[in-house]
Amino acid sequence: MGTSITSWENVSAYFTFADNPMALALFTVGVVAIVGGLIGSIVKHENEAFEAHK
């Protein structure tokens, strides 16, 4: 496996908000919300499926 990146010059183009703590915090909160919502949706679906099976 190789990579097309041959130099670290202008690396900030790849990590545009890595030096911004507020953006990282918002990104983290967004990811936690998405994962939490997904888990909640799965739990709801499974509970309904088990109730329908009884």
C-alpha positions as CSV (number, residue, x, y, z in Angstrom):
1,M,0.0,0.0,0.0
2,G,1.4,3.3,-1.0
3,T,0.3,6.9,-0.6
4,S,0.2,9.8,-3.1
5,I,1.5,12.2,-0.4
6,T,5.2,12.8,-1.0
7,S,5.8,15.8,1.2
8,W,4.6,17.5,4.4
9,E,4.6,20.9,2.6
10,N,1.1,22.6,2.9
11,V,-0.2,19.8,5.2
12,S,-2.6,22.3,6.7
13,A,-4.8,21.7,3.6
14,Y,-5.4,18.2,4.9
15,F,-6.1,19.2,8.5
16,T,-8.1,22.4,8.1
17,F,-9.4,22.7,11.7
18,A,-7.0,20.6,13.7
19,D,-5.6,23.7,15.4
20,N,-9.1,25.0,16.3
21,P,-10.3,23.5,19.7
22,M,-13.8,24.8,19.2
23,A,-14.2,23.2,15.8
24,L,-12.8,19.9,17.2
25,A,-15.3,20.1,20.2
26,L,-18.2,20.7,17.9
27,F,-17.2,17.9,15.6
28,T,-16.9,15.6,18.6
29,V,-20.3,16.6,19.9
30,G,-21.8,16.0,16.5
31,V,-20.3,12.5,16.3
32,V,-21.5,11.6,19.8
33,A,-25.0,12.8,18.9
34,I,-25.1,10.8,15.7
35,V,-23.8,7.6,17.4
36,G,-26.1,8.1,20.3
37,G,-29.1,8.6,18.0
38,L,-28.1,5.5,16.0
39,I,-27.8,3.4,19.1
40,G,-31.2,4.7,20.4
41,S,-32.8,4.0,17.1
42,I,-31.5,0.4,17.1
43,V,-32.7,-0.2,20.7
44,K,-36.1,1.1,19.9
45,H,-36.4,-1.1,16.8
46,E,-35.2,-4.2,18.6
47,N,-37.6,-3.6,21.5
48,E,-40.5,-3.2,19.0
49,A,-39.4,-6.3,17.1
50,F,-39.3,-8.4,20.3
51,E,-42.7,-7.1,21.4
52,A,-44.2,-8.0,18.0
53,H,-42.7,-11.5,18.2
54,K,-44.3,-12.4,21.5
